[in-house]
Amino acid sequence: MKKFYPMAVAALMAATALTACSGGSESSSSEAASSEAASSGAEASSAAEAPASGDAIKIGVMGPLTGDVSVYGIAATNGVKMAIDEINAAGGINGQQIEMILLDEKGDQTEAINAYNSLVDQGVVAIIGDVTSKPTQSVAEVAAEDYMPMLTPTGTAEDITKTGDNIFRTCFMDPFQGKIMATFAKDDLNAQKVAVMYDSSSDYSNGLAESFKAQAEALGMEVTAYEGYAAADTDFTTTLNKIIATAPDAIFVPDYYGDVALIMDQARTAGYEGALLGGDGWDGVLTALPADKISAANNGYFSNHYSTADEAAATFLENYKNLFGLDGNAFAALGYDSAYIMADAIGRAGSTDSEAIVEALKATEHDGVTGHITFDENGDPIKTVAVTKYVDGKAELAAKVSA
C-alpha cells in the first residue's frame, strides 16, 4: 500500500546531515548522540548503546528540521530524542533498546510522504510525527492505508485523527483551543466585544479563528472585526488600526510566536492596551521579543499544554535547557510526552504488531509534562488546558480548564 516518490533518498540524506543541529539521535549518528547525552550529565547515550538494529525496536520520527517552520520541528524532535534517551537508559522497552530514525521533511507535504515511505522501508514499527498540520494530514492518510501506528505530537488540524483509528495526537485540536479562549475571554476577562486577526494562509490560524468567532457569538459577545493577513506580512499597522478603531476588549491572534511578537509590539505602539489572546503557537513569544519590548506581552493570554507552575513541567524545561542549550516550549514538551506514550503502548502490547500497538494506544493512561492524558474514541487527547498569562517577562498560570 506504500507510495514511492523519487525524493525519499534526498530527504533521508538531508536528515542525516542535520542530526547535530536538530538534536535527534539516529542509528547513523550514535557518536553525536553519545556526546550530547554526556554533555548533559546524563548516562551514556542510548543510541550509542543500542544493540544491532535487528535487535532494536525502530521508531520513526519526522519533522521540519530545515525551512520556514524548522524551529517547531527541532523543538518537537528534540523532545522525542530526550525521552527516548531516558527510556533506553532505564532499560528500553521490555529490555529492548529503541532505535530512533529521524528524517527531515522540510515542512513540505510531498517531502513528508517521502520521509514516511523511507521510514517504513527501514522497518519502523510506529511513527511519531509529523509536526505541522498539512504534512501531518498527508502522512496520516498513507499511514492509515498501512495501518501504521502514528502519534503526532503537534498536528492540530481537526481532520487528522479522522483519517483512521490508528492515528492519534498528543496536542489539542484547533477548534478546541479557539472555543476555550473565547469562553475564557467571556468568563474570566468579562469581555463584551472581541476582534480576530489571523493568518489567512494558515490552516492552524484559520481553525482557531473560526472556532473562536463561533464560540464568542454563541456566548453573546460582539465580534467587532475579523481581519486576515498574509503569511509574508511583517507590518500589521494598518490592520491593527482598523481593528483598534472598533474598540474591542480583546483581540484574538491565533498564530505562531514569531509573528505574534511583531503584532504585540505594533499593537502596543498603536496604543492598544486591551487583552491579546492566542493559542499554543504563542509559547516562545518572550524569546522572540527584544528585551526592551518585553512589556508588549503584558495582558496577553494563550491556551497551552502545560504550566511552568507544575513541577513536572519545570523539571522538564530545566533538563531540556541543560541538554540542548535551548529554551523548551510546548512543542518540545509534546514531543517528549509522545515518545513516552508510544514506548508505553509498545511495552504494554508486548509486541511490535501494528494492531496490538494501536489497541494499547487506545488504552493509554499517561501522566506527563503536559498533564494526565487519555484518548477519546477519535484518538484525540482528553486533558486539561493551561491558560497562561504574560506578566513582566514571565509566563504565569491564569486558569486551568478541563477538556
C-alpha positions in Angstrom: 0.0 0.0 0.0 3.1 2.3 0.1 3.5 5.2 -2.3 7.1 5.7 -3.5 8.5 9.1 -4.5 11.9 9.8 -6.0 12.8 12.4 -3.4 12.8 9.9 -0.5 16.5 9.3 -0.6 17.2 13.1 -0.7 15.0 13.5 2.4 17.0 10.8 4.2 20.3 12.3 3.3 19.3 15.7 4.4 18.1 14.5 7.7 21.4 12.6 8.3 23.4 15.7 7.6 21.3 17.8 10.0 21.3 15.5 13.0 23.6 17.7 15.1 21.6 20.9 14.8 18.3 19.1 15.4 19.4 17.2 18.5 18.0 14.0 17.1 19.6 10.6 17.6 19.8 8.2 14.6 21.4 4.8 14.1 23.8 6.5 11.7 24.9 9.2 14.3 25.4 7.3 17.5 28.6 9.1 18.4 26.9 12.5 18.2 24.1 11.3 20.3 26.5 9.9 22.9 28.3 13.2 23.1 25.1 15.1 23.6 24.0 12.9 26.5 27.4 13.1 28.1 27.4 16.9 28.0 24.1 17.0 29.8 25.4 14.9 32.7 23.2 12.0 31.7 24.2 8.4 31.3 25.8 7.4 28.0 23.5 7.9 25.0 21.0 5.2 24.4 21.6 5.4 20.7 25.3 4.6 21.1 24.5 1.7 23.4 21.6 0.3 21.4 22.1 -3.2 20.1 22.4 -4.0 16.4 19.5 -2.6 14.5 18.0 -6.1 14.1 17.6 -6.3 17.9 16.3 -2.8 18.5 12.7 -1.5 18.2 12.8 1.0 15.5 10.5 4.1 15.9 10.3 6.6 13.0 10.3 10.3 13.8 9.8 13.1 11.3 9.6 16.9 11.4 10.8 20.0 9.7 14.4 20.4 10.7 15.1 22.9 7.9 12.9 25.5 6.3 10.5 28.1 7.5 8.9 26.1 10.3 12.1 24.3 11.4 12.0 25.9 14.9 8.9 23.8 15.7 10.3 20.6 14.2 13.6 20.9 16.0 11.8 21.5 19.4 9.4 18.6 18.9 12.0 16.1 17.8 14.4 17.2 20.5 11.7 16.4 23.0 11.3 12.9 21.4 15.0 12.3 21.5 15.3 13.4 25.1 12.6 10.9 26.1 14.0 8.0 24.1 17.4 8.5 25.6 15.8 8.4 29.1 13.8 5.3 28.2 16.8 3.5 26.8 18.9 4.4 29.8 16.2 2.9 32.0 16.3 -0.4 30.1 14.3 0.3 27.0 11.0 -1.4 26.1 10.8 -4.7 27.9 14.5 -4.9 27.8 14.9 -3.9 24.1 16.5 -0.6 23.2 14.7 1.9 20.9 16.4 3.0 17.7 15.1 6.4 16.7 15.3 7.1 13.0 14.8 10.8 12.4 14.1 12.4 9.0 13.7 16.0 7.9 10.6 16.7 5.8 11.3 20.5 5.5 7.7 21.4 6.3 6.6 20.1 2.9 3.7 17.7 2.3 5.5 15.7 -0.5 8.7 15.5 1.5 6.7 14.3 4.4 5.3 11.4 2.4 8.8 10.6 1.1 10.1 10.5 4.6 7.3 8.2 5.8 8.0 5.8 3.0 11.7 5.8 3.8 10.9 5.1 7.4 8.7 2.2 6.5 11.4 0.8 4.3 13.8 0.9 7.2 11.5 -1.3 9.3 9.9 1.1 11.8 7.0 -0.2 13.9 5.5 3.2 14.7 5.7 6.8 13.7 6.0 9.8 16.0 5.1 12.8 13.8 4.6 14.8 11.8 4.7 18.3 13.4 2.7 20.9 11.4 -0.8 20.1 10.3 -0.7 19.9 6.5 2.2 17.4 6.3 0.7 15.5 9.2 -2.6 15.1 7.4 -0.8 13.9 4.3 1.2 11.3 6.3 -1.8 10.2 8.2 -3.6 9.3 5.0 -0.8 7.0 3.9 -0.3 5.6 7.4 -4.0 4.8 7.6 -3.7 2.7 4.5 -0.7 0.8 6.0 -2.3 0.7 9.5 0.9 2.1 10.9 0.6 3.3 14.5 1.0 7.1 14.3 1.1 9.7 17.0 1.5 13.3 16.1 2.8 15.5 19.0 1.6 18.8 17.5 -0.6 18.3 14.4 -3.7 20.3 15.5 -6.0 20.3 12.4 -9.3 18.7 13.2 -9.4 16.1 10.4 -6.0 14.4 11.2 -7.3 11.8 13.6 -10.4 11.2 11.5 -8.2 9.5 8.9 -8.0 6.2 10.7 -8.3 4.6 14.1 -4.5 4.1 14.1 -3.9 7.9 14.1 -3.5 9.7 17.5 -2.4 13.1 18.7 -1.0 14.5 21.9 -1.9 18.1 21.4 -5.3 19.8 21.4 -7.3 20.4 18.2 -7.5 23.8 16.7 -11.3 24.2 17.2 -11.0 23.3 20.9 -8.4 25.9 21.6 -10.5 28.7 19.9 -13.5 27.7 21.9 -11.6 27.6 25.2 -10.1 31.1 24.6 -13.5 32.6 23.7 -15.0 31.1 26.9 -12.0 32.4 28.9 -12.5 35.9 27.4 -16.1 35.9 28.4 -16.0 34.3 31.8 -12.6 35.4 33.1 -11.9 38.7 31.4 -15.6 39.8 31.2 -15.0 40.8 27.6 -18.1 42.1 25.7 -16.5 43.0 22.4 -13.8 41.0 20.7 -11.9 41.1 17.4 -10.0 38.4 15.5 -6.8 38.9 13.5 -5.4 35.8 11.7 -3.1 34.4 9.1 -5.4 33.7 6.2 -2.9 31.2 4.6 -2.5 29.0 7.7 -4.8 26.1 8.5 -3.8 26.4 12.1 -4.6 30.1 12.3 -7.9 29.7 10.4 -9.1 26.8 12.5 -8.6 28.7 15.8 -10.0 31.9 14.4 -13.2 30.3 13.1 -13.9 28.4 16.3 -13.2 31.5 18.5 -15.6 33.6 16.5 -18.3 30.9 16.6 -18.0 30.5 20.4 -17.8 34.2 21.0 -21.0 34.8 19.1 -22.7 31.9 20.8 -21.8 33.4 24.2 -23.3 36.8 23.2 -20.1 38.7 22.6 -19.9 41.1 19.7 -17.2 40.3 17.1 -16.2 43.8 16.0 -13.6 42.8 13.4 -12.5 39.6 11.6 -9.3 40.5 9.7 -6.9 38.3 7.8 -3.3 38.9 6.8 -0.7 37.2 4.5 2.0 34.8 5.7 4.7 37.1 4.5 3.4 40.3 6.2 5.6 42.0 8.8 3.9 45.4 9.0 0.5 44.9 10.6 -0.1 48.6 11.5 -2.9 49.2 9.0 -4.9 46.1 10.0 -4.3 46.8 13.7 -5.5 50.4 13.4 -8.7 49.2 11.7 -9.3 46.7 14.5 -8.5 49.1 17.3 -11.0 51.6 15.8 -13.8 49.1 16.7 -12.8 49.3 20.4 -12.6 45.6 21.3 -12.0 44.4 24.8 -9.7 41.7 23.5 -8.1 40.8 20.2 -7.6 37.1 19.3 -4.4 36.5 17.4 -4.0 32.7 16.6 -0.6 32.5 15.1 2.9 31.3 16.0 5.1 33.3 18.3 7.4 35.0 15.7 4.5 36.9 14.0 2.7 37.3 17.4 5.8 39.1 18.8 5.6 41.6 15.9 1.9 42.0 16.3 2.1 42.6 20.0 4.8 45.2 19.6 2.9 47.0 16.9 -0.4 46.8 18.7 1.0 48.4 21.8 2.8 51.0 19.7 -0.5 51.8 18.1 -2.0 52.5 21.6 -3.9 49.3 22.2 -3.8 48.3 25.9 -6.5 45.6 25.9 -6.1 41.9 26.2 -4.4 40.0 23.4 -5.3 36.3 23.2 -3.9 33.3 21.4 -3.3 29.6 21.1 -0.4 27.2 21.8 1.6 28.7 19.0 2.3 31.6 21.3 4.6 29.6 23.5 8.0 31.3 22.9 6.8 34.8 22.4 9.1 36.1 25.2 12.2 34.7 23.4 11.1 36.5 20.2 10.5 39.9 21.7 13.6 42.2 22.1 14.5 42.9 25.8 13.2 46.4 25.6 9.9 45.2 24.1 9.0 42.5 26.7 6.3 44.6 28.2 4.3 44.4 24.9 3.3 40.9 26.0 1.7 42.1 29.2 -2.1 41.4 29.3 -1.5 38.6 26.8 -3.2 35.2 27.4 -2.9 31.9 25.5 -4.0 28.3 25.7 -1.1 25.9 26.4 -0.4 22.3 27.0 1.4 22.8 30.3 2.0 25.3 33.0 5.5 26.1 34.3 3.8 26.2 37.8 3.6 22.4 37.6 6.7 20.6 39.0 6.9 18.1 36.0 6.9 21.0 33.5 9.5 23.0 35.5 11.8 19.9 35.7 11.4 19.1 32.0 12.3 22.7 31.0 15.4 22.7 33.2 16.6 19.4 31.9 15.8 20.4 28.3 17.8 23.6 28.6 20.8 21.7 30.1 20.7 19.1 27.4 20.2 21.2 24.3 21.2 24.7 25.4 17.8 26.0 24.2 14.7 27.1 26.0 12.0 24.4 25.9 8.4 25.1 24.8 5.1 23.3 24.2 6.4 21.6 21.0 9.3 20.1 22.9 7.1 19.0 25.8 4.5 17.4 23.5 7.3 15.6 21.6 8.7 14.3 25.0 5.3 13.1 26.1 4.6 11.5 22.8 7.7 9.4 22.9 6.8 8.1 26.4 3.2 7.4 25.3 4.4 5.4 22.3 7.0 3.4 24.2 4.5 2.6 26.9 2.0 1.4 24.3 4.6 -0.9 22.6 5.6 -2.2 26.0 2.0 -3.0 27.1 1.3 -4.5 23.7 4.2 -6.9 24.3 4.6 -7.0 20.5 5.5 -4.8 17.5 2.4 -5.9 15.8 0.5 -2.8 14.5 -2.9 -3.9 15.7 -1.6 -4.7 19.2 0.2 -1.3 19.4 -2.9 0.6 18.2 -5.1 -1.2 20.8 -2.6 -0.3 23.5 -2.6 3.3 22.4 -6.3 3.4 22.8 -6.0 2.3 26.4 -3.3 5.0 27.3 -3.3 6.5 30.8 -0.2 8.7 31.0 0.9 11.4 33.4 3.3 13.6 31.5 4.7 17.1 31.3 1.5 18.2 29.5 -0.8 16.6 32.1 -2.8 13.4 32.5 -3.5 12.1 29.1 -6.1 9.6 27.8 -7.5 9.3 24.3 -11.1 9.6 23.2 -12.7 7.4 20.5 -11.2 9.6 17.8 -7.6 9.3 19.1 -7.7 12.9 20.5 -6.4 13.7 23.9 -8.6 14.2 27.0 -6.6 16.5 29.3 -6.7 20.0 30.9 -5.8 23.3 29.2 -3.5 25.7 31.0 -4.3 29.3 30.1 -1.1 31.2 30.5 -0.7 34.9 31.1 2.4 37.0 30.4 3.4 39.4 33.2 6.6 41.5 33.0 8.6 38.9 31.1 7.3 35.9 32.9 4.6 33.3 32.0 2.1 32.7 34.8 -0.8 30.3 35.1 -4.1 32.2 34.7 -6.5 29.3 34.8 -6.9 25.6 34.1 -9.8 24.5 32.0 -10.9 20.8 31.6 -11.1 19.5 28.1 
